[in-house]
Every structure is written in C-alpha cells, then in structure tokens.
Amino acid sequence: MQVSETDSPVESRPATEATARPRRPGTRSSSREHAHGRRRWVPWLLGVTALALTGAVVAAVSTAAARTSPTAQDQRQNPLAPTRHRVVYEVTGEGGKSPEITYATDGVNTTGKVDGATLPWRKELDITVGPGAAVAQVMAFNGQSSSISCSVSVDGHVVTEKTAPGTYSSISCSTILR
C-alpha cells in the first residue's frame, strides 16, 4: 500500500487479465485505435475534395465569363449604333379635359408638359436611342371624368396601355427603348 501526499491511502495493483480489456481472438491490441484513426481522416478527405471541386468550378465559370464579356476597348471600338424610333403617346378619357399631361421627349432627360389638355390627346415624336437605352413615358391626371387611359406605341406597335378608374386619378404608361 502506498501513501499519497495527502496522506490518504491509495491501493495500487498490477494489471491482470481480470482488469484488462477483453480482446477479440486474432486481433492485435492496437487494432481498435488503428480503425478509429482511419475513420478520423475520412471527413477531412471529403472536405478537401469538395473544396477542390468548388475551386475548379469557380475558376471555369470565371474564365468562361471573361472570354464572353467585351472589354472596355472593344466597347470603344464598336459602339452601339444609334437607332431612331417613332413614339406615339395617347391619353383618352370620358370627359372633356386632363388637368396635366407630362411626357418624355428625348428618352433621357427632357420632358414636355400640357396643361388643361382636351381628351383624346395624342403626341407623336421621333426619339433617337443609343448607345444606351431610353425611356418612353406619358403621365396624365384625370379631372372629373369617370376614368382615364394612356398608351405608348413604338414604331406602330402598342407596347403598353393602362386605365385608371375614378375622378382625380392618375395614370402612367412607359417602356424601355433600345
């Protein structure tokens, strides 16, 4: 019997077959630890493989995008040719007048305005577009009639039309020109 530093008796006994872990016949004593160690690296291998595959996919996508995207120099050498469109704005309503109609005149910054417009109202414009997009838009306010409608036609085709019911309502019709 041994005495520890705290003066409490600690019994020590040698390891015997009764106190040792039972072993399966035909196995080495470290086979359990060896199998456990083998299982430990499998998740790491799967993680590294997934990371490598993700990196390969990202590299392939970015390389393909770089080949198809025009460079700034390409855009300067081949600007989009301006196009000209015939735009027709129309505002209709059951009643006599719209207190105010506002419309885009150049597709970018300039607007026109008509106060006290007699309905039906129509405005035809030629708008040049390019190298970027432009907007064709008409906005109208209803007076005392039961509803008001608007439409935008581009090159002879109606591209948008809307109706707003009720007195003192407002309406807006717009489209993007390319």
Steps between C-alpha positions, in 0.01 A plus 500: 500500500626846414427829668441807290599855580163561659554206729206306360572141422499408129504141412704402198478166336655362191290457185377149472287324244198567718550879490618532135258554211386184335655444157342334201681190391742559211524879539783716607462719802528822293252404225218693663710814521619444143140473367398809695795694351399390150147633548638835616654597162199407281304824571815703437552328166138566401529867604822557304348330194185717518713813539714408200193432283342833602821684410513329161138594422555865602814520287322351197202734528712813544722401205196444277347832609825684428507360146140603421500846666608783273790707623487877535716531188256284301213722610686816394583355159148366430244735660135417458363677200224746591151398392201722432149409615161652430325535839129583535349600837121493538276600793124442489218543748125541536475869550646812368846569636806377686641759740858398414684266263879453523707298250864414423619681189853365446495173696757619752461833679258733326127503561208684350189615685148589392258670741124467452530256204181418314442125481568295296859629484779367272868588459739350240879523544813360338741392774862405430635228727861401551747400610296435819131442554231770510157532661170582333251613765175691527326598827154655524263619770125454485262782563137428569445220249437141612834362370816584306714279272844526341704307244848506349563375145849443360549470126129431445457239777317567827747391768314609813154625591326555834175637644439664838139521621360784708502875504827676586703183430838489327648262244846426363608294198866434425740272314872463442633578154815324373 
